[in-house]
């Protein structure tokens, strides 16, 4: 298994994994993003970044993140999604992806790293607790769709 920065051409496989994540999260019809949009945003606009996990040339997992800003802390990193195909779980791939994002956060001197976890996703909650992460139930998410 090797980790690497996503490169042009990976967007199709990453979108396949995003669709698999949406199925896992019981929201398969919510994904409206496309591989073309992802290609533009990752490689042309560079508004987000992705790290992929490969086994024998096949992408089996990814972490997608972007930089944000906190008025209280300064620059932050937001981990949008981390996903490993179910057949490749329990081999440390998710941990390595998470650690790579943490490394990106530290190397960019961000003050905080954030992400969300669905309340029912016990495997993910357990994973993040193993990372000594603070899982905050005090804040309520707000969202607008356009």
N, C-alpha and C positions, 0 to 999 in steps of 0.2 A: 504494500500500500504506500502510495506517496501523495503528499499534499502539494498543491501548486496554486498559484494565482490563476483565475479563469482567463482564458484567452479566446480571441475571436474563433467562432465555430463551436464553442462550448454552450452557447446560449440555447440551442435546441435541446440538448440533454438536460441542462439546468431547468428548462421549462417543463420537461417531462417529470422531473423530480418535484417541481413546484405543484404540478397537477397531482402527483402521488401524495404529497403532503396535504393538499386540499381534501382528497378522499379520506385520508387518515383523520383529518380534523372535521370530518362530516360536513364539508362545504364544497363539494366538487363543482357546483355551478357558480361559485363566487369568483373564480379566476377569470379575469378579462384581459390580463396582460398577455403579450405575445412574445415569441422569440425575437421578432424584429424590434419590438420596443426594448426588450432586455438588452439586445445587442447594442442599440443606440445608447441606452443609459449606462451600460457598463463600459463600453469602449470608445464611444464618441463624446458624449456629454460627461462621462466619468462622475456621475452623481451617486453611484453606488459601486461597491467592490464585492467580489466573490472569490472564495477559496474553494477548490474542489478536491475531493478525495478520489483517487484513481486506483483501481486494482486491475492489473494486466491490461492497461489502456482503456478500461471502462470506468466512467464516472459513476460512483456509487453513493456519493453524498456531496453536500455543499453547505457553505455558510455564506450568507449574503448580509452585508452591513453597509452603513453609511455614517457620515459624520453629522452631528447635530450640535446644537448650542444651548447651554443652560445659562440663564441670567444670573443664577447663583454660583455656578461652578466654572463656567467657561465651556471650552470645547468638550464634547462628549462623543461617544461612539454608540450607535444603536444597532444591535444585532437583530435584523429583521426576521431571518429564518435560519435554522440549522436543521438539516434533515439528512438521514442516512437510510438507504433502502432497508426494509425490514430484514431481508435475508443476510445483511451484512452488519447487523447490530450485535452488540455484546462482544465486540472485538477491539474496542477502544478507539474506533474511528471518530465517533462523536466527540469524545474527549480531546482527541488531537485537533479536530476542527475548532472546537471551543478554545483550546489553548492557543491556536494560531490567531484567532480573533483577539484574544486577550493580549497576545504579543503585538498585534497591530495597534491596539489601543495604547499600550505602553510606549511603543516606539513613536507614536504621534503625540505623546504627552497629554492625552485626554485626562480629564478629571473624574470621569464616571463612564461606566458601560451599562447600558440598559437593554432590556428585552422583555417580552411578554410570554406567559405560559398560560394555556387554558387550564382552568381550575380542575377539570376532570382528567387531565393528562398526567396520571400518576407516574408513569415511567419518566417523563420529562421533569416533573417536580422532584422526583428522587435523584435524578441526574444532577440537577442544579444544586440541590442540597448537598450533594457530595463535593461540589465545587466551593462550598462554604459561601454560597450566594445568599444575599438578603432577598427573600421573597416577600414583598411588601403588599399586604392586603388593605392598606389604608387608602390608597389612591384609587379613584374610579376613572376609567378611560373615557375620554370624550372623542367623538369622531363625527366628521361631516363627509358626505360623498358628493362628488361633482361629476 
